Amino acid sequence: MAKRIWPGLLALVLALSGCASLLERDYSVVEPYADSYWDTEEDALRAESYQELVNSLLMLVEQRSEEGTIRFYTDSDAPYSQVVEASREVREETALGAYLVEEMSFLYQRTEDHCTLTWNIAYREGAADPDSLMTLSDAQSLVDLLRLAVREGHEKLTARFSYEIPRQEAIDAVEQLWRELCAVQAAPEEPAPGGEASGEPSGDQAPPEETEAPSDAGEETQSGGTAQEESSAEEAPAAETEPEYPPCPWEIRFYPDRDTAEIVEILLAELPPVQAEAPTEEIR
């Protein structure tokens, strides 16, 4: 009987020891870095420098907060001017603030050791989530995405570059695509091969009868050569000139609005004009 009990007890001890090892496993808790900006005394963000003030304000914008409070601890003699500058920097020099924010205002209260800032933020209607924007590497990627947007009939395209590219480079790429689309619309349609449009006689049509050569063959050949030379001189092609297309009507916006582009928004309110089809000549 004892021999039968010991194996069962041994299995039970091993099972319990395994559970104990799982329960004693250490777990680490990672706190978000953003928590360091929150003031512990009240529901407000805490900033102890100008850069922390900018970061706190950007945090409110990123969370789409319409209201927020920041307690600004600073030894500066002019804290109000720093707050005004931080507001301007977020709205005009950061891609997130320039793209999302429509209006930003604050109430300023000064105490002995800090300033309490109560913010009110209004956001642009129709702005997309910056995290959902397509990330592009260069201007050619913008052209490829824009061509697809035109093909699918979208009215607006918004994209984000993985690194800042020259603003003029993006503008030139968009205008070049516009000229290409205009050239495609202006190109005449090629007639379908075969059929009456091709001008080839059908199988039931008899070939034209041969006419007899004129008696004065020598004189006609000489005069024909002179006429051919004159006609070739008159029909000499003129110098080709580049066709003129209407200016690109698409509105291109950059966020922030400076010499380099980070977020670009293109309003495709109009598409290239379609040329009216020329009347086809009746083939007799």
C-alpha positions in Angstrom: 0.0 0.0 0.0 2.8 2.4 0.8 4.4 1.8 -2.5 1.2 2.9 -4.2 0.8 6.1 -2.1 4.4 7.5 -2.6 4.2 8.0 -6.3 0.9 9.9 -5.9 2.4 12.1 -3.2 5.5 12.8 -5.3 3.4 13.9 -8.2 1.4 16.2 -6.0 4.5 17.8 -4.5 5.9 18.4 -8.0 2.7 20.0 -9.1 2.6 22.3 -6.1 6.2 23.3 -6.6 5.5 24.2 -10.2 2.6 26.4 -9.3 4.7 28.1 -6.6 7.4 28.9 -9.2 4.9 30.5 -11.5 3.4 32.6 -8.7 6.8 33.8 -7.6 7.7 35.1 -11.1 8.6 38.8 -11.1 6.6 41.2 -13.3 7.8 44.6 -14.3 5.4 47.5 -14.9 6.4 50.1 -17.5 4.9 53.6 -16.9 4.4 55.9 -19.9 7.0 58.6 -20.2 4.1 61.1 -20.5 3.1 60.5 -16.9 6.1 62.5 -15.8 4.4 65.6 -17.1 1.4 65.3 -14.9 1.3 67.3 -11.7 0.6 65.1 -8.7 -1.3 67.6 -6.7 -4.2 68.2 -9.2 -5.4 67.2 -12.6 -3.0 69.3 -14.6 0.2 69.0 -16.6 3.4 70.2 -15.1 6.2 72.0 -17.0 9.4 73.2 -15.5 11.1 74.6 -18.6 10.1 76.1 -21.9 10.7 72.8 -23.8 8.5 71.0 -21.3 5.8 73.6 -21.8 5.9 73.0 -25.6 5.9 69.2 -25.0 2.9 69.4 -22.7 1.0 71.5 -25.1 1.7 69.1 -27.9 0.5 66.3 -25.7 -2.9 68.1 -25.4 -3.0 68.5 -29.2 -2.1 64.8 -29.8 -4.9 63.7 -27.5 -7.4 66.1 -29.3 -8.1 67.8 -25.9 -10.3 70.8 -26.3 -9.4 72.0 -22.8 -6.4 71.5 -20.6 -4.5 72.9 -17.7 -0.7 73.3 -17.5 1.1 74.5 -14.4 4.3 76.2 -15.5 7.1 76.4 -12.9 9.8 78.8 -14.1 12.3 81.4 -12.7 12.0 83.5 -15.8 11.2 87.2 -15.4 8.8 87.1 -18.3 6.9 83.8 -18.2 3.9 85.2 -20.1 6.1 85.9 -23.2 7.4 82.3 -23.0 3.8 81.0 -23.0 2.9 83.1 -26.0 6.0 81.9 -27.8 5.3 78.2 -27.0 1.8 78.6 -28.4 3.1 80.1 -31.6 5.8 77.4 -32.0 3.2 74.6 -31.6 0.8 76.2 -34.1 3.3 77.3 -36.7 6.4 75.2 -36.4 5.2 71.7 -35.6 3.5 69.5 -38.1 1.0 68.2 -35.6 -0.1 71.6 -34.4 -0.1 73.2 -37.8 -2.2 70.5 -39.4 -4.7 69.9 -36.6 -5.2 73.1 -34.7 -7.5 75.8 -36.0 -7.4 78.1 -33.0 -5.6 78.1 -29.6 -6.1 80.4 -26.6 -5.3 80.4 -22.9 -6.1 82.0 -19.5 -3.1 83.1 -17.5 -2.9 83.1 -13.7 0.3 83.9 -11.9 1.2 82.8 -8.3 4.4 83.0 -6.4 6.0 79.9 -7.7 4.2 79.0 -10.9 1.7 80.0 -13.6 -1.6 78.2 -14.2 -2.5 78.1 -17.8 -6.0 77.0 -18.9 -6.0 76.2 -22.6 -8.9 76.1 -25.1 -8.1 74.4 -28.4 -10.3 74.3 -31.6 -9.4 71.8 -34.3 -9.7 71.8 -38.1 -12.8 70.2 -39.5 -12.1 67.4 -41.9 -8.5 66.9 -40.7 -7.4 63.2 -40.8 -5.7 61.3 -38.0 -1.9 61.9 -38.6 -1.2 58.4 -37.5 -3.4 57.1 -40.3 -1.7 59.1 -43.1 0.3 57.3 -45.8 4.0 57.7 -45.2 6.0 58.7 -48.3 9.7 58.7 -48.9 10.1 61.2 -51.8 8.3 63.3 -54.3 7.9 60.5 -56.8 5.9 58.5 -54.2 3.6 61.5 -53.8 3.1 61.5 -57.6 2.2 57.8 -57.6 -0.3 58.2 -54.8 -1.8 61.3 -56.4 -2.2 59.5 -59.7 -4.2 56.8 -57.9 -6.3 59.4 -56.1 -7.2 61.1 -59.4 -8.0 57.7 -61.0 -10.4 56.9 -58.1 -12.0 60.4 -58.1 -10.9 61.6 -54.7 -11.3 65.2 -53.8 -8.4 65.5 -51.4 -5.1 63.7 -50.7 -3.2 64.0 -47.5 0.2 62.3 -46.9 3.2 62.5 -44.6 6.8 62.3 -45.6 9.2 60.1 -43.6 11.7 63.0 -43.7 11.4 66.6 -44.7 11.8 67.3 -48.4 12.1 70.6 -50.2 8.7 72.3 -50.6 9.4 73.3 -54.2 10.3 69.7 -55.1 6.8 68.6 -54.1 5.2 71.5 -56.0 7.2 70.7 -59.2 6.2 67.0 -59.0 2.5 67.8 -58.7 2.5 70.3 -61.5 4.4 67.8 -63.8 1.7 65.2 -63.1 -1.0 67.8 -64.0 0.7 68.5 -67.4 0.9 64.7 -68.1 -2.8 64.3 -67.4 -3.7 67.2 -69.6 -1.5 65.8 -72.4 -3.4 62.4 -72.1 -6.7 64.1 -72.3 -5.7 66.2 -75.3 -4.3 63.3 -77.3 -6.6 62.3 -80.2 -8.2 58.9 -80.0 -6.6 56.3 -82.3 -9.1 54.7 -84.8 -9.9 51.0 -84.2 -7.9 48.7 -86.5 -9.7 47.2 -89.4 -13.2 48.1 -90.6 -14.3 51.1 -92.6 -12.4 53.5 -90.4 -9.1 52.0 -91.6 -9.8 52.9 -95.2 -9.0 49.3 -96.4 -11.3 47.8 -99.0 -13.5 45.0 -97.8 -13.5 41.6 -99.4 -16.7 42.2 -101.5 -15.3 45.4 -102.9 -13.6 45.2 -106.3 -10.1 46.6 -106.7 -10.0 49.9 -108.6 -9.5 49.6 -112.4 -6.0 50.5 -113.7 -5.9 53.5 -115.9 -3.7 53.7 -119.0 -0.5 55.7 -118.8 -0.6 59.0 -120.6 1.2 59.2 -123.9 3.4 62.1 -122.8 5.1 60.0 -120.0 8.4 61.8 -120.3 7.0 65.3 -120.1 4.7 64.3 -117.1 7.6 62.7 -115.3 9.7 65.8 -115.6 6.8 68.2 -114.7 5.8 65.8 -111.9 9.2 65.9 -110.4 9.2 69.7 -110.3 5.7 69.7 -108.7 6.8 67.1 -106.1 9.8 69.2 -105.1 7.6 72.3 -104.8 4.9 70.4 -102.7 7.6 68.9 -100.4 9.1 72.4 -99.8 5.6 73.8 -99.0 4.7 70.8 -96.7 7.9 71.0 -94.7 7.0 70.6 -91.0 7.3 73.7 -88.8 9.3 73.6 -85.6 7.5 71.8 -82.9 6.4 73.9 -80.0 5.5 72.6 -76.5 1.7 72.7 -76.1 0.3 75.1 -73.5 -1.9 73.7 -70.8 -4.0 75.5 -68.2 -2.2 76.2 -64.9 -2.7 73.5 -62.2 -5.8 74.4 -60.2 -5.0 72.0 -57.3 -4.4 73.7 -54.0 -1.3 72.4 -52.2 -1.0 73.0 -48.5 2.1 72.3 -46.4 2.2 71.7 -42.6 4.1 73.4 -41.2 4.1 76.2 -43.8 7.8 76.5 -44.5 10.5 75.7 -47.1 10.5 72.0 -46.2 7.5 69.7 -46.3 6.4 67.2 -43.7 2.6 66.9 -44.1 1.2 67.8 -47.5 -2.5 68.2 -48.4 -3.7 68.5 -52.0 -7.3 69.6 -52.8 -8.3 68.0 -56.1 -11.3 70.3 -56.7 -10.8 70.1 -60.5 -9.5 67.4 -62.9 -7.7 68.0 -66.2 -10.1 69.3 -68.9 -11.4 66.8 -71.4 -11.0 67.9 -75.0 -14.1 67.7 -77.1 -14.0 64.9 -79.7 -13.3 66.1 -83.2 -16.0 65.1 -85.8 -14.9 62.1 -87.8 -14.9 62.5 -91.6 -17.3 60.3 -93.5 -15.4 57.8 -95.7 -17.0 57.3 -99.1 
